[in-house]
């Protein structure tokens, strides 16, 4: 047993291990997982859907989210799907001072990190941001800077290890600024450029950097939007993300047809684009 474990409590279907800063759930089979998966923002619908595909393969997880109850629900589901072991810890993405330590905790727990998936974020109120720089800065911190902070620590870890896949759920909103969501879009656009540079840096070290660009996905934060054929279910998105990671894709639009849509939008001349209501 890893020396960081402080105690062990038996439950009906699994062993529950308490550490100083996290809780571990272990299937009684004790079989080694195929891959070691670190997920920050693990309770998001797309992250959860993606994790279920890895759980079915027997993966080991280190999950981070800010809501303990939802994190427990995800943990139970992944174990039911076949995950070998799940460790969890609760923290907010804006606790920058804990970012380096949570990466170290994931490494210590699993003995390494094969895939790191950063999936947290939120949809800002564009109109409210237009009236408040403080709110705009907060949204940049949540949707951009907190991810860049985690990427900095993960990049250094993976570079030293010469191994790993760093995956970030970004957005098609970062491809071009639109009046309806340019605060969110500009945070994701900056994140995309950061990921490009990181990919260039880490390529020669054998580390994959994968940018996931979802279009419309029917998640709880989008519940109030009217739906049409462009909207994908979280399971569909999760399957596409899992496949993109397995194949080592560098940039993956989810679903795939958003690559065509965004190619057209990016190609529009500015004098036409600025007249559109998008």
C-alpha positions in Angstrom: 0.0 0.0 0.0 1.2 3.5 -0.8 2.7 5.1 2.3 0.4 8.1 1.9 -2.6 6.0 2.9 -3.6 6.7 6.5 -6.4 4.3 7.1 -8.6 1.7 5.4 -12.4 1.2 5.9 -14.2 -1.8 4.4 -17.5 -1.2 2.5 -19.8 -3.6 0.8 -18.5 -3.3 -2.8 -15.1 -1.6 -2.4 -12.4 -0.6 0.0 -12.5 3.0 1.1 -9.1 4.5 1.9 -8.6 7.8 3.6 -5.5 9.9 3.0 -4.6 13.2 4.4 -6.2 15.2 1.6 -8.2 12.8 -0.5 -10.4 9.7 -0.5 -9.7 6.6 -2.5 -12.2 4.0 -3.6 -10.8 0.6 -4.7 -12.5 -2.2 -6.5 -11.9 -5.5 -4.5 -10.5 -7.2 -7.6 -7.3 -5.2 -7.2 -6.5 -5.6 -10.9 -4.1 -3.0 -12.4 -5.9 -0.4 -14.5 -4.9 0.0 -18.1 -4.3 3.8 -17.8 -3.9 6.4 -15.1 -6.3 9.3 -15.7 -6.2 12.7 -13.9 -9.3 14.8 -14.4 -9.8 18.3 -13.2 -13.4 19.3 -13.4 -14.5 15.7 -13.2 -18.2 16.4 -12.5 -18.7 18.3 -15.8 -21.0 16.3 -18.1 -18.3 15.9 -20.9 -15.6 14.9 -18.5 -17.9 12.3 -16.8 -19.0 10.9 -20.1 -15.4 10.6 -21.3 -14.3 9.0 -18.0 -17.0 6.3 -18.4 -15.2 5.0 -21.5 -11.9 4.7 -19.6 -13.6 3.1 -16.6 -15.0 0.4 -18.9 -11.3 -0.4 -19.7 -10.4 -0.7 -16.1 -8.5 2.6 -15.7 -7.4 4.2 -12.5 -8.5 7.7 -11.7 -7.6 10.8 -9.7 -10.6 13.1 -9.8 -10.8 16.8 -8.8 -14.0 18.9 -8.6 -15.4 21.6 -6.3 -18.6 19.8 -5.2 -18.1 16.8 -3.0 -21.6 15.3 -3.5 -21.4 15.4 -7.3 -17.9 14.0 -7.1 -19.1 11.1 -5.0 -21.8 10.4 -7.6 -19.3 10.3 -10.4 -17.0 8.1 -8.4 -19.7 5.5 -7.7 -20.6 5.5 -11.4 -17.1 5.0 -12.6 -16.5 2.1 -10.2 -19.8 0.6 -11.4 -18.5 0.9 -15.0 -15.3 -1.0 -14.1 -12.7 1.5 -12.9 -10.0 -0.2 -10.8 -9.5 2.6 -8.4 -10.8 6.2 -8.0 -9.2 8.8 -5.7 -10.9 12.1 -5.2 -10.1 15.5 -3.8 -12.2 18.6 -3.6 -10.9 22.1 -4.6 -11.9 25.1 -6.6 -10.1 25.9 -9.8 -9.2 29.4 -8.5 -7.1 27.9 -5.7 -4.0 28.6 -7.7 -1.7 27.9 -4.7 -2.9 24.3 -4.7 -2.4 23.5 -8.4 1.1 22.2 -8.2 0.3 20.1 -5.1 -2.7 18.5 -6.7 -0.7 17.4 -9.7 1.9 15.9 -7.3 -0.9 14.2 -5.4 -2.2 12.6 -8.6 1.3 11.3 -9.4 1.8 9.9 -5.9 -1.6 8.3 -5.9 -1.4 6.5 -9.3 2.4 6.2 -9.7 2.2 8.4 -12.7 -0.1 10.2 -15.1 -0.9 8.8 -18.5 -3.8 11.2 -19.4 -4.5 14.5 -17.8 -7.9 16.0 -18.8 -8.7 19.6 -17.8 -12.5 20.0 -18.2 -13.6 22.8 -15.9 -15.1 26.1 -16.9 -18.3 28.1 -16.9 -20.5 30.1 -19.3 -20.3 33.8 -18.3 -23.1 36.3 -18.6 -21.8 38.3 -21.6 -23.9 41.4 -20.9 -22.9 41.5 -17.2 -19.2 41.2 -18.3 -19.7 44.1 -20.7 -20.6 46.3 -17.7 -17.9 45.1 -15.3 -14.2 44.6 -15.8 -14.0 42.8 -12.5 -16.5 40.2 -13.7 -14.7 39.9 -17.0 -11.4 39.3 -15.2 -13.0 36.7 -13.0 -14.3 34.8 -16.1 -10.8 35.0 -17.7 -9.4 33.4 -14.5 -12.0 30.6 -14.5 -12.0 29.8 -18.2 -8.4 30.7 -19.1 -5.8 31.5 -16.4 -6.7 28.6 -14.0 -6.3 26.2 -16.9 -3.0 27.8 -17.9 -1.8 27.5 -14.3 -2.6 23.8 -14.2 -1.0 23.3 -17.7 2.2 24.9 -16.5 2.6 22.3 -13.7 1.4 19.4 -15.8 3.7 20.3 -18.7 6.7 20.4 -16.4 5.7 17.0 -14.9 5.2 15.3 -18.3 8.3 16.9 -19.8 10.4 15.4 -17.0 8.6 12.1 -17.3 8.9 12.1 -21.1 5.4 10.7 -21.2 1.8 11.5 -21.1 -1.2 13.1 -22.9 -2.4 16.5 -21.8 -6.0 17.1 -22.9 -8.0 20.4 -22.6 -11.6 20.9 -23.3 -11.6 24.3 -25.0 -14.4 25.5 -27.3 -15.3 26.5 -30.8 -16.0 29.9 -29.3 -12.3 30.5 -29.3 -12.0 30.3 -33.1 -13.5 33.8 -33.7 -14.8 36.6 -31.5 -18.6 37.0 -31.7 -20.7 39.7 -30.0 -22.8 37.1 -28.2 -19.9 35.6 -26.2 -16.6 37.3 -26.9 -15.6 37.3 -23.2 -15.8 33.5 -23.1 -14.4 33.2 -26.6 -11.4 35.4 -26.0 -10.5 33.4 -22.9 -10.7 30.2 -25.0 -8.8 31.8 -27.9 -5.9 32.7 -25.6 -6.0 29.2 -24.2 -5.8 27.7 -27.7 -2.7 29.8 -28.5 -1.1 28.6 -25.2 -1.8 25.0 -26.1 -0.3 25.5 -29.5 2.9 26.7 -28.0 2.9 24.0 -25.4 2.4 21.4 -28.1 5.4 22.7 -30.0 7.5 22.7 -26.8 6.6 19.2 -25.7 6.5 17.3 -29.0 10.2 16.5 -28.9 9.8 15.1 -25.4 7.2 12.6 -26.5 4.2 14.3 -24.8 0.9 14.8 -26.6 -1.0 18.1 -26.2 -4.6 17.7 -27.3 -7.1 20.5 -27.8 -10.8 19.5 -27.7 -13.2 22.0 -29.3 -16.8 21.2 -28.6 -19.6 22.9 -30.3 -23.1 22.7 -28.8 -23.4 20.0 -26.2 -26.6 19.4 -24.2 -25.1 19.8 -20.7 -26.8 21.2 -17.6 -25.3 24.6 -18.0 -26.9 24.8 -21.5 -30.3 23.6 -20.3 -32.0 26.9 -21.0 -31.0 27.0 -24.7 -33.4 25.8 -27.4 -32.1 22.6 -29.0 -31.8 21.6 -32.6 -29.8 19.1 -34.7 -26.5 20.9 -34.0 -26.7 19.8 -30.3 -24.8 16.7 -29.2 -25.5 14.6 -26.2 -22.7 14.3 -23.5 -22.3 10.6 -24.3 -21.7 11.4 -28.0 -19.1 14.1 -27.0 -17.5 11.8 -24.5 -17.1 9.0 -27.1 -15.5 11.4 -29.5 -13.2 12.8 -26.9 -12.1 9.4 -25.8 -11.4 8.4 -29.4 -9.5 11.6 -30.1 -7.2 10.9 -27.1 -6.7 7.3 -28.0 -5.7 8.4 -31.6 -3.4 11.2 -30.3 -5.3 13.9 -32.3 -3.8 17.4 -31.8 -7.0 19.3 -32.3 -10.4 17.6 -32.4 -13.8 19.3 -33.0 -16.7 17.6 -31.2 -18.8 16.6 -33.0 -16.6 16.5 -36.1 -18.8 18.7 -38.3 -18.0 21.7 -36.2 -14.6 21.8 -38.0 -16.4 22.5 -41.2 -18.7 25.1 -39.7 -15.9 26.9 -38.0 -13.7 26.8 -41.1 -16.5 28.7 -42.9 -16.9 31.2 -40.0 -13.1 31.9 -39.8 -13.0 32.4 -43.6 -15.6 35.1 -43.7 -14.0 38.6 -44.3 -14.2 40.9 -41.4 -16.3 43.5 -43.2 -19.0 40.8 -43.7 -18.6 39.0 -40.3 -19.1 42.2 -38.3 -22.5 42.7 -39.8 -23.7 39.2 -38.7 -25.6 38.5 -35.5 -23.8 35.5 -34.1 
